């Protein structure tokens, strides 16, 4: 459902976008839950739509606070179809320091 809605939104954005001299129509950098998605939508010389991007997401391992799973996906969609390549690696988990609002107020003065 989410994938259909996402591609529908991309098509609507492209349809409503004014034509530009550049081949790149839009570039997106979106921070998603524990990750980053970057995407470029462009037109090739023969006016075919091309969507290229990557997604990097870090997922916690259940019952293991020392390591996390890092998922990297590179994808492109052209008139010849959709292709995705992924790499799944295990990395050391990074502990995030969380401060309360009162701590932040006292630090800032």
MOPAC internal coordinates of N, CA, C and O (Angstrom, degrees):
PM7 1SCF
backbone

  N    0.0000 0     0.00 0     0.00 0    0    0    0
  C    1.4471 1     0.00 0     0.00 0    1    0    0
  C    1.5310 1   110.56 1     0.00 0    2    1    0
  O    1.2310 1   120.67 1   133.90 1    3    2    1
  N    1.3398 1   116.32 1   -46.10 1    3    2    1
  C    1.4650 1   120.74 1  -179.31 1    5    3    2
  C    1.5214 1   110.79 1   -63.27 1    6    5    3
  O    1.2310 1   120.41 1   139.87 1    7    6    5
  N    1.3424 1   116.81 1   -40.13 1    7    6    5
  C    1.4666 1   120.37 1  -177.90 1    9    7    6
  C    1.5273 1   109.83 1   -65.29 1   10    9    7
  O    1.2310 1   120.14 1   137.73 1   11   10    9
  N    1.3394 1   117.33 1   -42.27 1   11   10    9
  C    1.4605 1   120.22 1   178.44 1   13   11   10
  C    1.5230 1   110.73 1   -62.43 1   14   13   11
  O    1.2310 1   120.31 1   135.75 1   15   14   13
  N    1.3320 1   117.01 1   -44.25 1   15   14   13
  C    1.4589 1   121.02 1   179.94 1   17   15   14
  C    1.5229 1   110.89 1   -63.85 1   18   17   15
  O    1.2310 1   120.24 1   140.86 1   19   18   17
  N    1.3322 1   117.15 1   -39.14 1   19   18   17
  C    1.4594 1   121.32 1  -179.41 1   21   19   18
  C    1.5307 1   110.17 1   -64.05 1   22   21   19
  O    1.2310 1   120.18 1   130.91 1   23   22   21
  N    1.3379 1   117.27 1   -49.09 1   23   22   21
  C    1.4594 1   119.75 1  -178.45 1   25   23   22
  C    1.5229 1   111.56 1   -68.20 1   26   25   23
  O    1.2310 1   119.72 1   147.35 1   27   26   25
  N    1.3299 1   118.14 1   -32.65 1   27   26   25
  C    1.4516 1   120.74 1   174.66 1   29   27   26
  C    1.5273 1   110.37 1   -63.69 1   30   29   27
  O    1.2310 1   120.56 1   137.78 1   31   30   29
  N    1.3438 1   116.53 1   -42.22 1   31   30   29
  C    1.4643 1   120.63 1   178.04 1   33   31   30
  C    1.5253 1   110.80 1   -63.32 1   34   33   31
  O    1.2310 1   120.12 1   139.61 1   35   34   33
  N    1.3327 1   117.37 1   -40.39 1   35   34   33
  C    1.4678 1   120.85 1   179.16 1   37   35   34
  C    1.5274 1   110.44 1   -63.28 1   38   37   35
  O    1.2310 1   120.30 1   136.66 1   39   38   37
  N    1.3289 1   117.04 1   -43.34 1   39   38   37
  C    1.4598 1   120.55 1   179.99 1   41   39   38
  C    1.5270 1   110.73 1   -64.43 1   42   41   39
  O    1.2310 1   120.10 1   139.08 1   43   42   41
  N    1.3336 1   117.41 1   -40.92 1   43   42   41
  C    1.4667 1   120.58 1   178.70 1   45   43   42
  C    1.5214 1   110.73 1   -64.64 1   46   45   43
  O    1.2310 1   120.19 1   137.30 1   47   46   45
  N    1.3195 1   117.24 1   -42.70 1   47   46   45
  C    1.4706 1   120.92 1   179.30 1   49   47   46
  C    1.5213 1   110.55 1   -62.31 1   50   49   47
  O    1.2310 1   120.38 1   137.92 1   51   50   49
  N    1.3186 1   116.89 1   -42.08 1   51   50   49
  C    1.4640 1   120.66 1   179.87 1   53   51   50
  C    1.5270 1   110.33 1   -66.30 1   54   53   51
  O    1.2310 1   120.81 1   138.18 1   55   54   53
  N    1.3267 1   116.06 1   -41.82 1   55   54   53
  C    1.4631 1   119.56 1  -179.13 1   57   55   54
  C    1.5248 1   111.99 1   -64.65 1   58   57   55
  O    1.2310 1   120.12 1   145.57 1   59   58   57
  N    1.3372 1   117.38 1   -34.43 1   59   58   57
  C    1.4551 1   121.26 1  -178.60 1   61   59   58
  C    1.5268 1   113.29 1   -88.11 1   62   61   59
  O    1.2310 1   120.23 1   171.61 1   63   62   61
  N    1.3283 1   117.17 1    -8.39 1   63   62   61
  C    1.4621 1   121.09 1  -178.44 1   65   63   62
  C    1.5216 1   110.33 1   -76.76 1   66   65   63
  O    1.2310 1   120.75 1   -41.50 1   67   66   65
  N    1.3326 1   116.18 1   138.50 1   67   66   65
  C    1.4594 1   118.16 1   176.28 1   69   67   66
  C    1.5261 1   110.53 1   -71.45 1   70   69   67
  O    1.2310 1   120.65 1   -32.43 1   71   70   69
  N    1.3162 1   116.36 1   147.57 1   71   70   69
  C    1.4640 1   120.32 1   178.64 1   73   71   70
  C    1.5253 1   109.23 1   -69.35 1   74   73   71
  O    1.2310 1   120.49 1   -42.76 1   75   74   73
  N    1.3093 1   116.66 1   137.24 1   75   74   73
  C    1.4601 1   121.43 1   179.78 1   77   75   74
  C    1.5225 1   109.41 1  -121.60 1   78   77   75
  O    1.2310 1   120.68 1   -14.60 1   79   78   77
  N    1.3264 1   116.31 1   165.40 1   79   78   77
  C    1.4526 1   121.12 1   178.16 1   81   79   78
  C    1.5174 1   111.31 1   -71.34 1   82   81   79
  O    1.2310 1   120.34 1   152.56 1   83   82   81
  N    1.3148 1   116.96 1   -27.44 1   83   82   81
  C    1.4580 1   121.77 1  -178.26 1   85   83   82
  C    1.5248 1   110.70 1   -77.05 1   86   85   83
  O    1.2310 1   120.68 1   -26.86 1   87   86   85
  N    1.3250 1   116.30 1   153.14 1   87   86   85
  C    1.4588 1   121.04 1   178.69 1   89   87   86
  C    1.5333 1   110.93 1   -76.36 1   90   89   87
  O    1.2310 1   119.94 1   156.61 1   91   90   89
  N    1.3351 1   117.72 1   -23.39 1   91   90   89
  C    1.4582 1   121.09 1  -179.69 1   93   91   90
  C    1.5221 1   109.01 1   -84.24 1   94   93   91
  O    1.2310 1   120.50 1   -59.55 1   95   94   93
  N    1.3336 1   116.65 1   120.45 1   95   94   93
  C    1.4585 1   120.85 1   179.39 1   97   95   94
  C    1.5187 1   111.97 1   -85.68 1   98   97   95
  O    1.2310 1   120.39 1   131.38 1   99   98   97
  N    1.3173 1   116.85 1   -48.62 1   99   98   97
  C    1.4618 1   121.48 1  -178.58 1  101   99   98
  C    1.5229 1   110.00 1  -148.63 1  102  101   99
  O    1.2310 1   121.63 1   -30.18 1  103  102  101
  N    1.3257 1   114.48 1   149.82 1  103  102  101
  C    1.4687 1   122.18 1   170.98 1  105  103  102
  C    1.5117 1   107.71 1  -128.87 1  106  105  103
  O    1.2310 1   120.62 1   -45.65 1  107  106  105
  N    1.3086 1   116.43 1   134.35 1  107  106  105
  C    1.4532 1   121.96 1  -178.71 1  109  107  106
  C    1.5122 1   110.10 1  -123.37 1  110  109  107
  O    1.2310 1   120.57 1   -40.67 1  111  110  109
  N    1.3178 1   116.52 1   139.33 1  111  110  109
  C    1.4595 1   124.26 1   169.50 1  113  111  110
  C    1.5186 1   105.57 1  -129.21 1  114  113  111
  O    1.2310 1   120.41 1   -69.26 1  115  114  113
  N    1.3175 1   116.82 1   110.74 1  115  114  113
  C    1.4491 1   121.68 1  -174.98 1  117  115  114
  C    1.5114 1   109.03 1  -123.59 1  118  117  115
  O    1.2310 1   120.78 1   -53.55 1  119  118  117
  N    1.3331 1   116.12 1   126.45 1  119  118  117
  C    1.4549 1   120.25 1   173.99 1  121  119  118
  C    1.5171 1   107.83 1   -85.99 1  122  121  119
  O    1.2310 1   120.84 1   -61.84 1  123  122  121
  N    1.3213 1   116.00 1   118.16 1  123  122  121
  C    1.4551 1   122.02 1   177.27 1  125  123  122
  C    1.5183 1   108.29 1  -105.88 1  126  125  123
  O    1.2310 1   120.34 1    -6.15 1  127  126  125
  N    1.3047 1   116.95 1   173.85 1  127  126  125
  C    1.4599 1   121.03 1  -178.29 1  129  127  126
  C    1.5269 1   110.45 1   -54.01 1  130  129  127
  O    1.2310 1   120.64 1   -67.47 1  131  130  129
  N    1.3167 1   116.38 1   112.53 1  131  130  129
  C    1.4686 1   124.33 1   179.13 1  133  131  130
  C    1.5244 1   113.04 1    59.71 1  134  133  131
  O    1.2310 1   119.89 1  -145.69 1  135  134  133
  N    1.3223 1   117.81 1    34.31 1  135  134  133
  C    1.4476 1   118.21 1   179.46 1  137  135  134
  C    1.5111 1   113.57 1  -170.70 1  138  137  135
  O    1.2310 1   121.43 1     4.14 1  139  138  137
  N    1.3256 1   114.88 1  -175.86 1  139  138  137
  C    1.4634 1   122.78 1  -177.86 1  141  139  138
  C    1.5233 1   108.94 1  -137.26 1  142  141  139
  O    1.2310 1   120.87 1   -43.66 1  143  142  141
  N    1.3228 1   115.95 1   136.34 1  143  142  141
  C    1.4593 1   121.69 1   175.83 1  145  143  142
  C    1.5113 1   108.32 1  -121.79 1  146  145  143
  O    1.2310 1   120.48 1   -52.91 1  147  146  145
  N    1.3281 1   116.68 1   127.09 1  147  146  145
  C    1.4613 1   123.21 1   177.54 1  149  147  146
  C    1.5201 1   107.52 1  -121.97 1  150  149  147
  O    1.2310 1   121.18 1   -44.42 1  151  150  149
  N    1.3393 1   115.35 1   135.58 1  151  150  149
  C    1.4639 1   118.74 1  -176.46 1  153  151  150
  C    1.5186 1   109.89 1  -146.47 1  154  153  151
  O    1.2310 1   120.99 1   -37.98 1  155  154  153
  N    1.3289 1   115.71 1   142.02 1  155  154  153
  C    1.4531 1   122.85 1   176.80 1  157  155  154
  C    1.5259 1   108.88 1  -125.29 1  158  157  155
  O    1.2310 1   121.16 1   -50.40 1  159  158  157
  N    1.3218 1   115.39 1   129.60 1  159  158  157
  C    1.4567 1   121.45 1   177.90 1  161  159  158
  C    1.5239 1   106.89 1  -113.43 1  162  161  159
  O    1.2310 1   120.52 1   -54.96 1  163  162  161
  N    1.3249 1   116.61 1   125.04 1  163  162  161
  C    1.4648 1   119.65 1  -175.30 1  165  163  162
  C    1.5243 1   110.67 1  -145.90 1  166  165  163
  O    1.2310 1   121.84 1    -7.34 1  167  166  165
  N    1.3317 1   114.08 1   172.66 1  167  166  165
  C    1.4606 1   122.03 1   175.28 1  169  167  166
  C    1.5207 1   108.81 1  -114.30 1  170  169  167
  O    1.2310 1   121.11 1   -44.99 1  171  170  169
  N    1.3299 1   115.48 1   135.01 1  171  170  169
  C    1.4585 1   119.87 1   175.16 1  173  171  170
  C    1.5260 1   109.20 1   -78.13 1  174  173  171
  O    1.2310 1   120.62 1    -3.58 1  175  174  173
  N    1.3134 1   116.41 1   176.42 1  175  174  173
  C    1.4730 1   120.97 1  -178.80 1  177  175  174
  C    1.5249 1   112.42 1   -58.31 1  178  177  175
  O    1.2310 1   120.64 1   144.38 1  179  178  177
  N    1.3227 1   116.39 1   -35.62 1  179  178  177
  C    1.4617 1   119.21 1  -179.90 1  181  179  178
  C    1.5261 1   111.90 1   -90.74 1  182  181  179
  O    1.2310 1   120.22 1  -158.66 1  183  182  181
  N    1.3345 1   117.18 1    21.34 1  183  182  181
  C    1.4719 1   125.15 1   173.59 1  185  183  182
  C    1.5290 1   114.01 1    66.42 1  186  185  183
  O    1.2310 1   120.36 1  -152.25 1  187  186  185
  N    1.3300 1   116.91 1    27.75 1  187  186  185
  C    1.4594 1   120.36 1   174.21 1  189  187  186
  C    1.5233 1   109.25 1   -92.39 1  190  189  187
  O    1.2310 1   121.01 1   -41.23 1  191  190  189
  N    1.3183 1   115.68 1   138.77 1  191  190  189
  C    1.4555 1   122.02 1  -179.69 1  193  191  190
  C    1.5263 1   110.27 1   -72.08 1  194  193  191
  O    1.2310 1   120.43 1   -45.25 1  195  194  193
  N    1.3367 1   116.78 1   134.75 1  195  194  193
  C    1.4633 1   122.97 1   177.93 1  197  195  194
  C    1.5239 1   108.12 1  -130.16 1  198  197  195
  O    1.2310 1   120.96 1   -50.42 1  199  198  197
  N    1.3251 1   115.77 1   129.58 1  199  198  197
  C    1.4635 1   121.80 1   176.06 1  201  199  198
  C    1.5168 1   107.61 1  -118.91 1  202  201  199
  O    1.2310 1   120.59 1   -59.07 1  203  202  201
  N    1.3300 1   116.49 1   120.93 1  203  202  201
  C    1.4650 1   122.00 1   178.75 1  205  203  202
  C    1.5138 1   108.31 1  -127.36 1  206  205  203
  O    1.2310 1   120.84 1   -34.57 1  207  206  205
  N    1.3179 1   116.00 1   145.43 1  207  206  205
  C    1.4500 1   118.02 1   178.25 1  209  207  206
  C    1.5067 1   112.74 1  -173.90 1  210  209  207
  O    1.2310 1   122.06 1     1.06 1  211  210  209
  N    1.3161 1   113.66 1  -178.94 1  211  210  209
  C    1.4582 1   119.63 1   175.30 1  213  211  210
  C    1.5212 1   109.34 1  -147.85 1  214  213  211
  O    1.2310 1   122.03 1   -22.00 1  215  214  213
  N    1.3006 1   113.71 1   158.00 1  215  214  213
  C    1.4555 1   122.46 1   179.36 1  217  215  214
  C    1.5121 1   107.08 1  -133.75 1  218  217  215
  O    1.2310 1   120.89 1   -50.79 1  219  218  217
  N    1.3198 1   115.90 1   129.21 1  219  218  217
  C    1.4658 1   121.42 1   174.47 1  221  219  218
  C    1.5122 1   106.84 1  -122.25 1  222  221  219
  O    1.2310 1   120.96 1   -56.36 1  223  222  221
  N    1.3273 1   115.77 1   123.64 1  223  222  221
  C    1.4507 1   120.30 1  -177.94 1  225  223  222
  C    1.5238 1   109.65 1  -137.80 1  226  225  223
  O    1.2310 1   121.01 1   -42.36 1  227  226  225
  N    1.3284 1   115.67 1   137.64 1  227  226  225
  C    1.4615 1   121.89 1   178.61 1  229  227  226
  C    1.5212 1   107.75 1  -109.42 1  230  229  227
  O    1.2310 1   121.36 1   -55.85 1  231  230  229
  N    1.3283 1   115.00 1   124.15 1  231  230  229
  C    1.4588 1   121.25 1  -176.90 1  233  231  230
  C    1.5209 1   109.83 1  -116.57 1  234  233  231
  O    1.2310 1   119.62 1   -47.34 1  235  234  233
  N    1.3291 1   118.33 1   132.66 1  235  234  233
  C    1.4651 1   119.66 1   179.68 1  237  235  234
  C    1.5227 1   111.14 1   -71.51 1  238  237  235
  O    1.2310 1   121.28 1   -32.90 1  239  238  237
  N    1.3112 1   115.16 1   147.10 1  239  238  237
  C    1.4618 1   120.47 1   174.55 1  241  239  238
  C    1.5220 1   109.09 1   -85.88 1  242  241  239
  O    1.2310 1   119.81 1   -45.61 1  243  242  241
  N    1.3255 1   117.97 1   134.39 1  243  242  241
  C    1.4635 1   118.61 1   177.81 1  245  243  242
  C    1.5280 1   110.54 1   -67.64 1  246  245  243
  O    1.2310 1   120.74 1   -41.11 1  247  246  245
  N    1.3028 1   116.20 1   138.89 1  247  246  245
  C    1.4690 1   123.37 1   177.80 1  249  247  246
  C    1.5216 1   113.60 1    62.23 1  250  249  247
  O    1.2310 1   119.70 1  -157.33 1  251  250  249
  N    1.3424 1   118.17 1    22.67 1  251  250  249
  C    1.4574 1   120.87 1   178.02 1  253  251  250
  C    1.5252 1   108.09 1  -149.21 1  254  253  251
  O    1.2310 1   120.83 1   -75.25 1  255  254  253
  N    1.3316 1   116.02 1   104.75 1  255  254  253
  C    1.4675 1   120.12 1  -178.07 1  257  255  254
  C    1.5201 1   112.75 1   -88.63 1  258  257  255
  O    1.2310 1   119.75 1   173.72 1  259  258  257
  N    1.3283 1   118.08 1    -6.28 1  259  258  257
  C    1.4574 1   121.23 1  -178.22 1  261  259  258
  C    1.5336 1   112.99 1   -84.76 1  262  261  259
  O    1.2310 1   120.07 1   154.65 1  263  262  261
  N    1.3303 1   117.48 1   -25.35 1  263  262  261
  C    1.4625 1   120.95 1  -175.71 1  265  263  262
  C    1.5244 1   111.15 1  -130.33 1  266  265  263
  O    1.2310 1   121.55 1   -21.69 1  267  266  265
  N    1.3245 1   114.64 1   158.31 1  267  266  265
  C    1.4581 1   122.01 1   176.42 1  269  267  266
  C    1.5293 1   107.94 1  -138.83 1  270  269  267
  O    1.2310 1   120.90 1   -18.30 1  271  270  269
  N    1.3138 1   115.89 1   161.70 1  271  270  269
  C    1.4606 1   122.20 1   177.41 1  273  271  270
  C    1.5269 1   108.48 1   -98.87 1  274  273  271
  O    1.2310 1   120.54 1   -49.85 1  275  274  273
  N    1.3407 1   116.57 1   130.15 1  275  274  273
  C    1.4593 1   121.56 1   176.87 1  277  275  274
  C    1.5277 1   108.20 1  -109.12 1  278  277  275
  O    1.2310 1   120.72 1   -56.62 1  279  278  277
  N    1.3235 1   116.22 1   123.38 1  279  278  277
  C    1.4550 1   122.91 1   179.92 1  281  279  278
  C    1.5180 1   108.60 1  -110.46 1  282  281  279
  O    1.2310 1   120.53 1   -57.00 1  283  282  281
  N    1.3367 1   116.59 1   123.00 1  283  282  281
  C    1.4602 1   122.48 1   177.17 1  285  283  282
  C    1.5230 1   108.06 1  -119.55 1  286  285  283
  O    1.2310 1   120.36 1   -56.97 1  287  286  285
  N    1.3209 1   116.91 1   123.03 1  287  286  285
  C    1.4648 1   122.19 1  -179.99 1  289  287  286
  C    1.5268 1   108.76 1  -123.39 1  290  289  287
  O    1.2310 1   120.31 1   -54.85 1  291  290  289
  N    1.3265 1   117.00 1   125.15 1  291  290  289
  C    1.4627 1   123.52 1   171.46 1  293  291  290
  C    1.5260 1   106.67 1  -109.54 1  294  293  291
  O    1.2310 1   120.40 1   -49.29 1  295  294  293
  N    1.3231 1   116.83 1   130.71 1  295  294  293
  C    1.4590 1   119.68 1  -176.82 1  297  295  294
  C    1.5221 1   110.78 1  -139.54 1  298  297  295
  O    1.2310 1   121.49 1   -23.51 1  299  298  297
  N    1.3154 1   114.75 1   156.49 1  299  298  297
  C    1.4512 1   120.58 1   172.89 1  301  299  298
  C    1.5286 1   108.80 1  -150.61 1  302  301  299
  O    1.2310 1   121.83 1   -37.08 1  303  302  301
  N    1.3149 1   114.11 1   142.92 1  303  302  301
  C    1.4566 1   121.42 1   178.09 1  305  303  302
  C    1.5109 1   109.19 1  -123.88 1  306  305  303
  O    1.2310 1   120.77 1   -56.04 1  307  306  305
  N    1.3229 1   116.13 1   123.96 1  307  306  305
  C    1.4624 1   122.01 1   179.81 1  309  307  306
  C    1.5235 1   108.56 1  -131.62 1  310  309  307
  O    1.2310 1   120.77 1     6.61 1  311  310  309
  N    1.3262 1   116.13 1  -173.39 1  311  310  309
  C    1.4650 1   119.89 1   176.97 1  313  311  310
  C    1.5291 1   111.16 1   -65.30 1  314  313  311
  O    1.2310 1   120.14 1   161.91 1  315  314  313
  N    1.3297 1   117.33 1   -18.09 1  315  314  313
  C    1.4654 1   121.69 1   179.89 1  317  315  314
  C    1.5243 1   113.21 1   -88.82 1  318  317  315
  O    1.2310 1   120.01 1   176.80 1  319  318  317
  N    1.3330 1   117.59 1    -3.20 1  319  318  317
  C    1.4605 1   120.10 1   178.34 1  321  319  318
  C    1.5161 1   112.59 1   126.77 1  322  321  319
  O    1.2310 1   121.82 1     6.80 1  323  322  321
  N    1.3100 1   114.13 1  -173.20 1  323  322  321
  C    1.4699 1   122.81 1  -177.01 1  325  323  322
  C    1.5130 1   108.73 1  -111.30 1  326  325  323
  O    1.2310 1   120.29 1   -49.53 1  327  326  325
  N    1.3334 1   117.06 1   130.47 1  327  326  325
  C    1.4626 1   121.87 1   179.25 1  329  327  326
  C    1.5235 1   109.20 1  -129.47 1  330  329  327
  O    1.2310 1   121.44 1   -43.46 1  331  330  329
  N    1.3113 1   114.84 1   136.54 1  331  330  329
  C    1.4624 1   120.54 1   177.62 1  333  331  330
  C    1.5216 1   109.12 1  -132.95 1  334  333  331
  O    1.2310 1   121.18 1   -39.82 1  335  334  333
  N    1.3233 1   115.34 1   140.18 1  335  334  333
  C    1.4545 1   122.61 1   176.13 1  337  335  334
  C    1.5253 1   106.84 1  -125.02 1  338  337  335
  O    1.2310 1   120.58 1   -44.92 1  339  338  337
  N    1.3119 1   116.49 1   135.08 1  339  338  337
  C    1.4544 1   118.36 1  -177.41 1  341  339  338
  C    1.5231 1   111.69 1  -131.50 1  342  341  339
  O    1.2310 1   121.71 1   -25.47 1  343  342  341
  N    1.3278 1   114.33 1   154.53 1  343  342  341
  C    1.4596 1   123.17 1   175.74 1  345  343  342
  C    1.5237 1   106.49 1  -131.29 1  346  345  343
  O    1.2310 1   120.88 1   -51.10 1  347  346  345
  N    1.3111 1   115.92 1   128.90 1  347  346  345
  C    1.4539 1   121.88 1   179.54 1  349  347  346
  C    1.5182 1   107.70 1  -118.64 1  350  349  347
  O    1.2310 1   120.20 1   -62.19 1  351  350  349
  N    1.3407 1   117.23 1   117.81 1  351  350  349
  C    1.4546 1   121.30 1  -178.13 1  353  351  350
  C    1.5201 1   111.07 1  -129.89 1  354  353  351
  O    1.2310 1   121.16 1   -21.39 1  355  354  353
  N    1.3239 1   115.39 1   158.61 1  355  354  353
  C    1.4673 1   120.92 1   175.58 1  357  355  354
  C    1.5224 1   107.60 1  -103.19 1  358  357  355
  O    1.2310 1   120.90 1   -49.00 1  359  358  357
  N    1.3214 1   115.88 1   131.00 1  359  358  357
  C    1.4585 1   121.07 1  -179.32 1  361  359  358
  C    1.5131 1   109.97 1  -130.37 1  362  361  359
  O    1.2310 1   121.50 1   -18.04 1  363  362  361
  N    1.3222 1   114.73 1   161.96 1  363  362  361
  C    1.4609 1   118.59 1   174.81 1  365  363  362
  C    1.5181 1   109.19 1   -68.67 1  366  365  363
  O    1.2310 1   121.12 1   -42.47 1  367  366  365
  N    1.3064 1   115.45 1   137.53 1  367  366  365
  C    1.4589 1   120.56 1  -179.45 1  369  367  366
  C    1.5237 1   109.92 1   -73.49 1  370  369  367
  O    1.2310 1   120.98 1   -37.32 1  371  370  369
  N    1.3112 1   115.74 1   142.68 1  371  370  369
  C    1.4548 1   122.08 1   177.64 1  373  371  370
  C    1.5237 1   107.61 1  -102.09 1  374  373  371
  O    1.2310 1   120.92 1   -56.86 1  375  374  373
  N    1.3038 1   115.84 1   123.14 1  375  374  373
  C    1.4596 1   119.70 1  -179.89 1  377  375  374
  C    1.5257 1   109.29 1   -79.63 1  378  377  375
  O    1.2310 1   120.91 1   -50.08 1  379  378  377
  N    1.3113 1   115.87 1   129.92 1  379  378  377
  C    1.4505 1   121.64 1  -179.08 1  381  379  378
  C    1.5250 1   108.65 1   -94.21 1  382  381  379
  O    1.2310 1   121.06 1   -51.72 1  383  382  381
  N    1.3135 1   115.59 1   128.28 1  383  382  381
  C    1.4630 1   120.83 1   177.65 1  385  383  382
  C    1.5182 1   108.66 1   -84.44 1  386  385  383
  O    1.2310 1   120.70 1   -59.81 1  387  386  385
  N    1.3038 1   116.26 1   120.19 1  387  386  385
  C    1.4661 1   121.04 1  -179.78 1  389  387  386
  C    1.5293 1   108.50 1  -110.87 1  390  389  387
  O    1.2310 1   121.22 1   -49.80 1  391  390  389
  N    1.3130 1   115.27 1   130.20 1  391  390  389
  C    1.4577 1   121.13 1  -179.92 1  393  391  390
  C    1.5216 1   109.52 1  -114.18 1  394  393  391
  O    1.2310 1   121.33 1   -35.11 1  395  394  393
  N    1.3076 1   115.06 1   144.89 1  395  394  393
  C    1.4612 1   120.22 1   177.43 1  397  395  394
  C    1.5298 1   109.39 1   -75.70 1  398  397  395
  O    1.2310 1   119.74 1   -19.72 1  399  398  397
  N    1.3276 1   118.10 1   160.28 1  399  398  397
  C    1.4712 1   120.25 1   177.69 1  401  399  398
  C    1.5197 1   113.37 1   -57.93 1  402  401  399
  O    1.2310 1   120.29 1   142.48 1  403  402  401
  N    1.3355 1   117.05 1   -37.52 1  403  402  401
  C    1.4681 1   119.56 1   179.54 1  405  403  402
  C    1.5406 1   110.91 1   -66.47 1  406  405  403
  O    1.2310 1   119.91 1   144.23 1  407  406  405
  N    1.3343 1   117.77 1   -35.77 1  407  406  405
  C    1.4654 1   120.32 1   176.97 1  409  407  406
  C    1.5129 1   110.82 1   -65.79 1  410  409  407
  O    1.2310 1   120.53 1   137.69 1  411  410  409
  N    1.3409 1   116.59 1   -42.31 1  411  410  409
  C    1.4517 1   120.19 1   179.15 1  413  411  410
  C    1.5383 1   111.57 1   -63.45 1  414  413  411
  O    1.2310 1   120.35 1   141.76 1  415  414  413
  N    1.3202 1   116.93 1   -38.24 1  415  414  413
  C    1.4647 1   120.67 1   178.35 1  417  415  414
  C    1.5194 1   111.13 1   -65.31 1  418  417  415
  O    1.2310 1   120.18 1   137.85 1  419  418  417
  N    1.3346 1   117.27 1   -42.15 1  419  418  417
  C    1.4621 1   119.71 1  -178.85 1  421  419  418
  C    1.5238 1   111.78 1   -70.17 1  422  421  419
  O    1.2310 1   119.90 1   148.26 1  423  422  421
  N    1.3305 1   117.79 1   -31.74 1  423  422  421
  C    1.4753 1   120.84 1   178.28 1  425  423  422
  C    1.5140 1   110.23 1   -68.93 1  426  425  423
  O    1.2310 1   120.33 1   139.19 1  427  426  425
  N    1.3421 1   116.97 1   -40.81 1  427  426  425
  C    1.4537 1   119.39 1  -176.28 1  429  427  426
  C    1.5301 1   113.21 1   -77.09 1  430  429  427
  O    1.2310 1   120.60 1   165.95 1  431  430  429
  N    1.2990 1   116.45 1   -14.05 1  431  430  429
  C    1.4543 1   119.39 1   175.25 1  433  431  430
  C    1.4329 1   114.54 1   108.48 1  434  433  431
  O    1.2310 1   120.10 1   180.00 1  435  434  433

